[in-house]
Structure formats: structure tokens, C-alpha cells
Amino acid sequence: MKKEHYLVVNPYQYIPFTNSGGKILNYKIAQYLGFNYQTFVLSTSDNEKPKEQSYQEINILAPKKYRYLPFYKFLTLKKIIEKLQISNIIIIQPYLGATFISLSKLLNKNLTLISHNIEAFRFKSMGKSWWRILFYYEKWVMRSADKVCFVTEEDMNQAIENYRLNKDICFFTPFGTDFKEIPKTSSKYSKQETAEIFSLDANKEWVYFIGSQSYMPNYKAVEDICREICTRISKNSDPIQILIIGGGLPLEIDEILKKSTPQVKYLGFVENIDDVIHHCSTMLNPTLIGGGIKTKAIEALAFNKNLVSFENSAYGINREVASNKLYISKDGDWQNLYENLLKSIQNNSDISKDFYEKYHWEAIIETII
């Protein structure tokens, strides 16, 4: 193991991560970093123990909003950095920036910021009136860091332009995959058995939409799927059933699903999700609002699934290495999205090897370090 000591600062609970892409990203960075470097993860006290761990936990941050106040636990954190001989600090998202910019300057440590998305613009797209305050704070944090890593090239270019960042400190480090090649997936159950377990129609082509359904952009997408896609499927009697996967769906949306056609089925949180996805040809991802990591999209492509998406929900995907598996429609063009869905279920081609060379976690960590 190499001598450099890394401190990864996760400012919120990230385990369990269920279907949250940001939390999975945080864990994977720590996990793969810990394979080759002495790595410590500073996070909140409400984290559960990870099943696989290559790093040491320091879960001393309070799971309360006051942990975001500048200089929270400043002296304690200073002692930890000194005692563990930390050489590099990696902060996830800008929210603890004030504290760790100060610590890195005081202790002469390298500071890297990993940006899941441009937070100010994400909240602007969600109609939050205070987004401009976050704009100036986020700009200050990024300009104060030694390096800034972005999960999409679009975010990186947007930050360089709007926050006037030096291009030399900006790096593209996308959400990755554990796979180095197309995985040989399997299921404990046949399609007919899976259909019986989840009350599905085994005679139809299964397409899935996945995500934390308590997140507003996701449950709005479920509403749109019922209104725009299921209506078209029903009208044309297409042999397609859409599976909605992910817990936390608001009750009012659940009622819409119950009253909808049999073309859509809400499965909720699925523990052994591979048993279901194995029998699906395509992932549908029609989110129109919000930003964030396109975790579900990268995972679908890594599993060699087709991806049917709007521009917004395909934001950041490298289309050169995944072109034969992508079906992208202009935002809000539901008819074209529906037509692409019909095309996708006929596509049995394999994704390119270049995809795995670019998106495997080892390559991403190498860029970060």
C-alpha cells in the first residue's frame, strides 16, 4: 500500500445507499481509493457499516444541519488530520468547503473537490429562490480548491465558464462501473418465475425505470410515464410492461399507478434487483428536471442494456463509447421517446469495449489521485 494518506469527507449519510447514485459514488471513491492508499472516510454518525470496506471510518459528524456551519468541529478535525498524517483531503460536494479550505490552508494539505453536479444550477432548475447565494459560495469553494473533479464534461465546462475556473485544475471523473467487460448476468429465477413473484406479465417485453422515488424529479417522471408512455402503449396494444423500481413513492403517485393500465407496475425497493433487470432489455429514463449523477444510466449501459432517454437525463454520458445502445430524444418530445422505446426493444447489439476502459472505477480513481 502506498504511503499517501487520504481523507475523504462525505458530508452526509451515504450507507445504506439503496438507489441513490450520489451515495454510491461516494462509497466507490472511498472503496477503490482504499485498495491502494491508506484511506479514511469522515462522515456522519448515522452511517451503517459497509459490507465491503477497504478504508477506515471516522463517523463523528452530527447528522444535523448545523454540521454545515463553517468551522464545525474545527479543532477536532485539525487533530485528526495531523494524527493520521493526512496528505490529501477530498471533499464530496461544496457544503463543508469553508471548514476544509481553512484546514487545508492551515495545514498545507492538498484539497480536491468532487462535484456531483453544479449545485447552484440544479436548485435553480428546481425553482429554489436562494440558488444565487449558493452560486457565489460554490464558486468560491471551487476556486479555492487545488483540484475539482466533475462527473460530467458538461458540468466541467459549465463551471469553467460560469465560475471562471482555471482549466488546469479541472478533471472529468464520471460515475463508474465495477465491470471491466460485459458481465455474464444471471437470475435465480426464469422470466416466468419472476413474473409470478412480482405479479408481472411474462409475455411482454420488460422495460424498467429505477431511482429513489422520494426524489421529486423521479416521481414526476413516474407521473409522466403513466400519462405519456403507458397511454401510447395501451392505445397501440404494444407488448411492453414498464417496471418502476425504487422505494419511497409518495402516496398520491402510488394511487395514480394503481389506477393506471397494466402497462406499468410499481415494484418498490427490490433487494435482489439483478434478478429482475436480467430479464429487461431496456432502461427508460425520461426525467426532465433536476440534475445529478446519471447513475442509473451508466449502470444500465454497463449491464449492456439499451437506454431510452431525454437529453436532460442523458446529460454527461459519453456518446462515442455507447452510441449503439443510446436512444436520445429532445426534452419533452414524448412521441419520439415512445418511438425510440419501440426500436430499443429490438436491439440486441453489445456495447463497445471502449465504454469499460473509460468508465471502470480504477481508471476514474487514477484520474482523481
DAHUBEL-V349175 format. One record per residue. N is the residue number from 0. RES is the residue in three letters. PHI is phi in whole degrees, 0 to 359 (none if undefined). OMEGA is omega in whole degrees, 0 to 359 (* if undefined). BURIAL is + if it has 16 or more other C-alpha atoms within 10 Angstrom, else -. Layout:
n=N res=RES phi=PHI omega=OMEGA burial=BURIAL
n=N res=RES phi=PHI omega=OMEGA burial=BURIAL
This chain:
n=0 res=MET phi=none omega=183 burial=-
n=1 res=LYS phi=289 omega=190 burial=-
n=2 res=LYS phi=285 omega=183 burial=-
n=3 res=GLU phi=303 omega=178 burial=-
n=4 res=HIS phi=249 omega=183 burial=+
n=5 res=TYR phi=249 omega=171 burial=+
n=6 res=LEU phi=247 omega=177 burial=+
n=7 res=VAL phi=259 omega=184 burial=+
n=8 res=VAL phi=257 omega=173 burial=+
n=9 res=ASN phi=264 omega=190 burial=+
n=10 res=PRO phi=282 omega=182 burial=+
n=11 res=TYR phi=211 omega=177 burial=+
n=12 res=GLN phi=301 omega=180 burial=+
n=13 res=TYR phi=236 omega=175 burial=+
n=14 res=ILE phi=229 omega=8 burial=+
n=15 res=PRO phi=283 omega=183 burial=+
n=16 res=PHE phi=258 omega=178 burial=+
n=17 res=THR phi=38 omega=183 burial=+
n=18 res=ASN phi=255 omega=183 burial=+
n=19 res=SER phi=275 omega=183 burial=+
n=20 res=GLY phi=298 omega=181 burial=+
n=21 res=GLY phi=297 omega=180 burial=+
n=22 res=LYS phi=290 omega=177 burial=+
n=23 res=ILE phi=297 omega=178 burial=+
n=24 res=LEU phi=302 omega=181 burial=+
n=25 res=ASN phi=301 omega=180 burial=+
n=26 res=TYR phi=294 omega=183 burial=+
n=27 res=LYS phi=295 omega=178 burial=+
n=28 res=ILE phi=299 omega=180 burial=+
n=29 res=ALA phi=295 omega=183 burial=+
n=30 res=GLN phi=298 omega=183 burial=+
n=31 res=TYR phi=287 omega=175 burial=+
n=32 res=LEU phi=296 omega=181 burial=+
n=33 res=GLY phi=292 omega=178 burial=+
n=34 res=PHE phi=294 omega=185 burial=-
n=35 res=ASN phi=235 omega=183 burial=-
n=36 res=TYR phi=227 omega=173 burial=+
n=37 res=GLN phi=291 omega=189 burial=+
n=38 res=THR phi=234 omega=177 burial=+
n=39 res=PHE phi=237 omega=180 burial=+
n=40 res=VAL phi=242 omega=177 burial=+
n=41 res=LEU phi=264 omega=181 burial=+
n=42 res=SER phi=206 omega=185 burial=+
n=43 res=THR phi=273 omega=186 burial=+
n=44 res=SER phi=286 omega=182 burial=-
n=45 res=ASP phi=264 omega=176 burial=+
n=46 res=ASN phi=285 omega=172 burial=+
n=47 res=GLU phi=273 omega=179 burial=-
n=48 res=LYS phi=286 omega=178 burial=-
n=49 res=PRO phi=291 omega=179 burial=-
n=50 res=LYS phi=292 omega=177 burial=-
n=51 res=GLU phi=237 omega=187 burial=-
n=52 res=GLN phi=220 omega=177 burial=-
n=53 res=SER phi=246 omega=185 burial=+
n=54 res=TYR phi=226 omega=178 burial=+
n=55 res=GLN phi=256 omega=182 burial=-
n=56 res=GLU phi=267 omega=171 burial=+
n=57 res=ILE phi=228 omega=187 burial=+
n=58 res=ASN phi=266 omega=184 burial=+
n=59 res=ILE phi=246 omega=179 burial=-
n=60 res=LEU phi=283 omega=179 burial=+
n=61 res=ALA phi=289 omega=178 burial=+
n=62 res=PRO phi=281 omega=181 burial=+
n=63 res=LYS phi=234 omega=185 burial=-
n=64 res=LYS phi=296 omega=182 burial=-
n=65 res=TYR phi=292 omega=176 burial=-
n=66 res=ARG phi=294 omega=180 burial=+
n=67 res=TYR phi=277 omega=179 burial=+
n=68 res=LEU phi=295 omega=179 burial=-
n=69 res=PRO phi=304 omega=175 burial=-
n=70 res=PHE phi=71 omega=174 burial=+
n=71 res=TYR phi=298 omega=181 burial=+
n=72 res=LYS phi=55 omega=188 burial=-
n=73 res=PHE phi=302 omega=183 burial=-
n=74 res=LEU phi=293 omega=177 burial=-
n=75 res=THR phi=297 omega=180 burial=-
n=76 res=LEU phi=294 omega=177 burial=+
n=77 res=LYS phi=299 omega=180 burial=-
n=78 res=LYS phi=295 omega=180 burial=-
n=79 res=ILE phi=296 omega=181 burial=-
n=80 res=ILE phi=298 omega=180 burial=+
n=81 res=GLU phi=290 omega=183 burial=-
n=82 res=LYS phi=297 omega=183 burial=-
n=83 res=LEU phi=274 omega=179 burial=-
n=84 res=GLN phi=54 omega=179 burial=-
n=85 res=ILE phi=294 omega=178 burial=+
n=86 res=SER phi=256 omega=182 burial=+
n=87 res=ASN phi=223 omega=178 burial=+
n=88 res=ILE phi=249 omega=177 burial=+
n=89 res=ILE phi=242 omega=177 burial=+
n=90 res=ILE phi=254 omega=178 burial=+
n=91 res=ILE phi=269 omega=182 burial=+
n=92 res=GLN phi=68 omega=189 burial=+
n=93 res=PRO phi=272 omega=194 burial=+
n=94 res=TYR phi=293 omega=176 burial=+
n=95 res=LEU phi=258 omega=184 burial=+
n=96 res=GLY phi=301 omega=183 burial=+
n=97 res=ALA phi=300 omega=181 burial=+
n=98 res=THR phi=294 omega=188 burial=+
n=99 res=PHE phi=275 omega=169 burial=+
n=100 res=ILE phi=295 omega=179 burial=+
n=101 res=SER phi=296 omega=180 burial=-
n=102 res=LEU phi=294 omega=181 burial=+
n=103 res=SER phi=294 omega=178 burial=+
n=104 res=LYS phi=290 omega=182 burial=-
n=105 res=LEU phi=296 omega=186 burial=-
n=106 res=LEU phi=259 omega=179 burial=-
n=107 res=ASN phi=58 omega=179 burial=-
n=108 res=LYS phi=246 omega=175 burial=+
n=109 res=ASN phi=291 omega=180 burial=+
n=110 res=LEU phi=235 omega=177 burial=+
n=111 res=THR phi=245 omega=174 burial=+
n=112 res=LEU phi=256 omega=173 burial=+
n=113 res=ILE phi=254 omega=184 burial=+
n=114 res=SER phi=262 omega=176 burial=+
n=115 res=HIS phi=292 omega=179 burial=+
n=116 res=ASN phi=191 omega=174 burial=+
n=117 res=ILE phi=282 omega=189 burial=+
n=118 res=GLU phi=300 omega=182 burial=+
n=119 res=ALA phi=300 omega=182 burial=+
n=120 res=PHE phi=286 omega=176 burial=+
n=121 res=ARG phi=297 omega=181 burial=+
n=122 res=PHE phi=287 omega=174 burial=+
n=123 res=LYS phi=297 omega=180 burial=+
n=124 res=SER phi=294 omega=179 burial=-
n=125 res=MET phi=266 omega=174 burial=-
n=126 res=GLY phi=81 omega=180 burial=-
n=127 res=LYS phi=280 omega=186 burial=-
n=128 res=SER phi=291 omega=185 burial=-
n=129 res=TRP phi=266 omega=185 burial=-
n=130 res=TRP phi=299 omega=183 burial=+
n=131 res=ARG phi=291 omega=176 burial=-
n=132 res=ILE phi=298 omega=178 burial=-
n=133 res=LEU phi=296 omega=179 burial=+
n=134 res=PHE phi=304 omega=183 burial=+
n=135 res=TYR phi=289 omega=178 burial=-
n=136 res=TYR phi=292 omega=181 burial=+
n=137 res=GLU phi=298 omega=177 burial=+
n=138 res=LYS phi=300 omega=180 burial=+
n=139 res=TRP phi=296 omega=180 burial=-
n=140 res=VAL phi=297 omega=181 burial=+
n=141 res=MET phi=296 omega=181 burial=+
n=142 res=ARG phi=288 omega=181 burial=+
n=143 res=SER phi=269 omega=181 burial=+
n=144 res=ALA phi=284 omega=176 burial=+
n=145 res=ASP phi=285 omega=177 burial=+
n=146 res=LYS phi=217 omega=175 burial=+
n=147 res=VAL phi=231 omega=180 burial=+
n=148 res=CYS phi=252 omega=183 burial=+
n=149 res=PHE phi=240 omega=182 burial=+
n=150 res=VAL phi=275 omega=172 burial=+
n=151 res=THR phi=224 omega=177 burial=+
n=152 res=GLU phi=292 omega=177 burial=+
n=153 res=GLU phi=297 omega=177 burial=+
n=154 res=ASP phi=298 omega=180 burial=+
n=155 res=MET phi=299 omega=180 burial=+
n=156 res=ASN phi=293 omega=179 burial=+
n=157 res=GLN phi=295 omega=179 burial=-
n=158 res=ALA phi=291 omega=178 burial=+
n=159 res=ILE phi=300 omega=182 burial=+
n=160 res=GLU phi=286 omega=187 burial=-
n=161 res=ASN phi=277 omega=180 burial=-
n=162 res=TYR phi=258 omega=177 burial=+
n=163 res=ARG phi=54 omega=180 burial=-
n=164 res=LEU phi=275 omega=173 burial=+
n=165 res=ASN phi=288 omega=183 burial=-
n=166 res=LYS phi=301 omega=184 burial=-
n=167 res=ASP phi=291 omega=181 burial=-
n=168 res=ILE phi=259 omega=186 burial=-
n=169 res=CYS phi=254 omega=183 burial=+
n=170 res=PHE phi=222 omega=178 burial=+
n=171 res=PHE phi=266 omega=180 burial=+
n=172 res=THR phi=228 omega=188 burial=+
n=173 res=PRO phi=290 omega=168 burial=+
n=174 res=PHE phi=296 omega=190 burial=+
n=175 res=GLY phi=248 omega=179 burial=+
n=176 res=THR phi=224 omega=175 burial=+
n=177 res=ASP phi=282 omega=185 burial=-
n=178 res=PHE phi=276 omega=174 burial=-
n=179 res=LYS phi=259 omega=178 burial=+
n=180 res=GLU phi=201 omega=180 burial=+
n=181 res=ILE phi=301 omega=183 burial=+
n=182 res=PRO phi=286 omega=174 burial=-
n=183 res=LYS phi=271 omega=184 burial=-
n=184 res=THR phi=282 omega=178 burial=-
n=185 res=SER phi=208 omega=177 burial=-
n=186 res=SER phi=222 omega=177 burial=-
n=187 res=LYS phi=292 omega=186 burial=-
n=188 res=TYR phi=234 omega=172 burial=-
n=189 res=SER phi=290 omega=179 burial=-
n=190 res=LYS phi=298 omega=180 burial=+
n=191 res=GLN phi=295 omega=179 burial=-
n=192 res=GLU phi=293 omega=178 burial=-
n=193 res=THR phi=297 omega=178 burial=+
n=194 res=ALA phi=300 omega=180 burial=+
n=195 res=GLU phi=291 omega=180 burial=-
n=196 res=ILE phi=296 omega=186 burial=-
n=197 res=PHE phi=253 omega=180 burial=-
n=198 res=SER phi=58 omega=180 burial=-
n=199 res=LEU phi=251 omega=178 burial=+
n=200 res=ASP phi=258 omega=184 burial=+
n=201 res=ALA phi=290 omega=182 burial=+
n=202 res=ASN phi=274 omega=181 burial=-
n=203 res=LYS phi=254 omega=175 burial=-
n=204 res=GLU phi=282 omega=182 burial=+
n=205 res=TRP phi=266 omega=176 burial=+
n=206 res=VAL phi=235 omega=184 burial=+
n=207 res=TYR phi=238 omega=170 burial=+
n=208 res=PHE phi=236 omega=186 burial=+
n=209 res=ILE phi=229 omega=177 burial=+
n=210 res=GLY phi=159 omega=176 burial=+
n=211 res=SER phi=293 omega=186 burial=+
n=212 res=GLN phi=281 omega=173 burial=+
n=213 res=SER phi=277 omega=179 burial=-
n=214 res=TYR phi=274 omega=190 burial=-
n=215 res=MET phi=307 omega=178 burial=+
n=216 res=PRO phi=301 omega=180 burial=+
n=217 res=ASN phi=286 omega=182 burial=+
n=218 res=TYR phi=286 omega=172 burial=+
n=219 res=LYS phi=292 omega=177 burial=+
n=220 res=ALA phi=296 omega=177 burial=+
n=221 res=VAL phi=296 omega=175 burial=+
n=222 res=GLU phi=303 omega=181 burial=-
n=223 res=ASP phi=294 omega=178 burial=+
n=224 res=ILE phi=300 omega=179 burial=+
n=225 res=CYS phi=297 omega=186 burial=+
n=226 res=ARG phi=283 omega=190 burial=-
n=227 res=GLU phi=262 omega=186 burial=-
n=228 res=ILE phi=273 omega=183 burial=+
n=229 res=CYS phi=296 omega=178 burial=+
n=230 res=THR phi=298 omega=180 burial=-
n=231 res=ARG phi=290 omega=178 burial=+
n=232 res=ILE phi=298 omega=181 burial=+
n=233 res=SER phi=295 omega=182 burial=-
n=234 res=LYS phi=297 omega=184 burial=-
n=235 res=ASN phi=261 omega=180 burial=-
n=236 res=SER phi=54 omega=179 burial=-
n=237 res=ASP phi=286 omega=183 burial=-
n=238 res=PRO phi=281 omega=184 burial=-
n=239 res=ILE phi=232 omega=172 burial=+
n=240 res=GLN phi=233 omega=182 burial=+
n=241 res=ILE phi=262 omega=181 burial=+
n=242 res=LEU phi=256 omega=178 burial=+
n=243 res=ILE phi=263 omega=185 burial=+
n=244 res=ILE phi=242 omega=179 burial=+
n=245 res=GLY phi=133 omega=183 burial=+
n=246 res=GLY phi=279 omega=172 burial=+
n=247 res=GLY phi=89 omega=181 burial=-
n=248 res=LEU phi=293 omega=178 burial=+
n=249 res=PRO phi=302 omega=185 burial=-
n=250 res=LEU phi=302 omega=183 burial=-
n=251 res=GLU phi=294 omega=178 burial=-
n=252 res=ILE phi=286 omega=177 burial=+
n=253 res=ASP phi=300 omega=178 burial=+
n=254 res=GLU phi=295 omega=177 burial=-
n=255 res=ILE phi=299 omega=180 burial=-
n=256 res=LEU phi=295 omega=181 burial=+
n=257 res=LYS phi=295 omega=181 burial=-
n=258 res=LYS phi=272 omega=183 burial=-
n=259 res=SER phi=282 omega=182 burial=-
n=260 res=THR phi=284 omega=175 burial=-
n=261 res=PRO phi=290 omega=179 burial=-
n=262 res=GLN phi=287 omega=180 burial=+
n=263 res=VAL phi=226 omega=181 burial=+
n=264 res=LYS phi=221 omega=178 burial=+
n=265 res=TYR phi=270 omega=181 burial=+
n=266 res=LEU phi=264 omega=183 burial=-
n=267 res=GLY phi=70 omega=179 burial=+
n=268 res=PHE phi=284 omega=181 burial=+
n=269 res=VAL phi=247 omega=185 burial=-
n=270 res=GLU phi=294 omega=179 burial=-
n=271 res=ASN phi=258 omega=190 burial=-
n=272 res=ILE phi=294 omega=181 burial=-
n=273 res=ASP phi=298 omega=180 burial=-
n=274 res=ASP phi=297 omega=179 burial=+
n=275 res=VAL phi=271 omega=185 burial=+
n=276 res=ILE phi=298 omega=178 burial=+
n=277 res=HIS phi=307 omega=184 burial=+
n=278 res=HIS phi=265 omega=180 burial=+
n=279 res=CYS phi=258 omega=178 burial=+
n=280 res=SER phi=266 omega=194 burial=+
n=281 res=THR phi=216 omega=169 burial=+
n=282 res=MET phi=254 omega=177 burial=+
n=283 res=LEU phi=260 omega=183 burial=+
n=284 res=ASN phi=220 omega=187 burial=+
n=285 res=PRO phi=262 omega=179 burial=+
n=286 res=THR phi=290 omega=184 burial=+
n=287 res=LEU phi=246 omega=181 burial=+
n=288 res=ILE phi=231 omega=179 burial=+
n=289 res=GLY phi=83 omega=178 burial=+
n=290 res=GLY phi=241 omega=175 burial=+
n=291 res=GLY phi=102 omega=183 burial=+
n=292 res=ILE phi=287 omega=179 burial=+
n=293 res=LYS phi=272 omega=183 burial=+
n=294 res=THR phi=307 omega=185 burial=+
n=295 res=LYS phi=300 omega=180 burial=+
n=296 res=ALA phi=290 omega=180 burial=+
n=297 res=ILE phi=296 omega=180 burial=+
n=298 res=GLU phi=296 omega=179 burial=+
n=299 res=ALA phi=298 omega=180 burial=+
n=300 res=LEU phi=295 omega=179 burial=+
n=301 res=ALA phi=297 omega=177 burial=+
n=302 res=PHE phi=275 omega=177 burial=+
n=303 res=ASN phi=67 omega=176 burial=+
n=304 res=LYS phi=268 omega=172 burial=+
n=305 res=ASN phi=283 omega=180 burial=+
n=306 res=LEU phi=235 omega=177 burial=+
n=307 res=VAL phi=251 omega=192 burial=+
n=308 res=SER phi=206 omega=166 burial=+
n=309 res=PHE phi=277 omega=177 burial=+
n=310 res=GLU phi=305 omega=183 burial=+
n=311 res=ASN phi=301 omega=184 burial=+
n=312 res=SER phi=272 omega=172 burial=+
n=313 res=ALA phi=249 omega=181 burial=+
n=314 res=TYR phi=304 omega=175 burial=+
n=315 res=GLY phi=96 omega=180 burial=+
n=316 res=ILE phi=282 omega=178 burial=+
n=317 res=ASN phi=285 omega=187 burial=+
n=318 res=ARG phi=282 omega=179 burial=-
n=319 res=GLU phi=294 omega=185 burial=-
n=320 res=VAL phi=267 omega=182 burial=+
n=321 res=ALA phi=222 omega=190 burial=+
n=322 res=SER phi=301 omega=185 burial=-
n=323 res=ASN phi=284 omega=181 burial=+
n=324 res=LYS phi=248 omega=186 burial=+
n=325 res=LEU phi=256 omega=174 burial=+
n=326 res=TYR phi=230 omega=188 burial=+
n=327 res=ILE phi=250 omega=178 burial=+
n=328 res=SER phi=246 omega=174 burial=+
n=329 res=LYS phi=296 omega=182 burial=-
n=330 res=ASP phi=307 omega=177 burial=+
n=331 res=GLY phi=86 omega=179 burial=-
n=332 res=ASP phi=273 omega=186 burial=-
n=333 res=TRP phi=291 omega=180 burial=+
n=334 res=GLN phi=295 omega=178 burial=-
n=335 res=ASN phi=293 omega=177 burial=+
n=336 res=LEU phi=298 omega=179 burial=+
n=337 res=TYR phi=296 omega=178 burial=+
n=338 res=GLU phi=296 omega=177 burial=-
n=339 res=ASN phi=294 omega=177 burial=+
n=340 res=LEU phi=299 omega=179 burial=+
n=341 res=LEU phi=297 omega=179 burial=+
n=342 res=LYS phi=291 omega=187 burial=-
n=343 res=SER phi=296 omega=184 burial=+
n=344 res=ILE phi=289 omega=176 burial=+
n=345 res=GLN phi=262 omega=186 burial=-
n=346 res=ASN phi=269 omega=179 burial=-
n=347 res=ASN phi=248 omega=182 burial=-
n=348 res=SER phi=287 omega=181 burial=-
n=349 res=ASP phi=262 omega=177 burial=-
n=350 res=ILE phi=289 omega=186 burial=+
n=351 res=SER phi=286 omega=176 burial=+
n=352 res=LYS phi=295 omega=180 burial=-
n=353 res=ASP phi=301 omega=180 burial=-
n=354 res=PHE phi=301 omega=183 burial=+
n=355 res=TYR phi=288 omega=177 burial=+
n=356 res=GLU phi=296 omega=182 burial=+
n=357 res=LYS phi=273 omega=190 burial=+
n=358 res=TYR phi=252 omega=177 burial=+
n=359 res=HIS phi=289 omega=187 burial=+
n=360 res=TRP phi=299 omega=181 burial=+
n=361 res=GLU phi=298 omega=179 burial=+
n=362 res=ALA phi=293 omega=181 burial=-
n=363 res=ILE phi=292 omega=179 burial=+
n=364 res=ILE phi=297 omega=179 burial=+
n=365 res=GLU phi=300 omega=177 burial=-
n=366 res=THR phi=293 omega=182 burial=-
n=367 res=ILE phi=297 omega=185 burial=+
n=368 res=ILE phi=281 omega=* burial=-
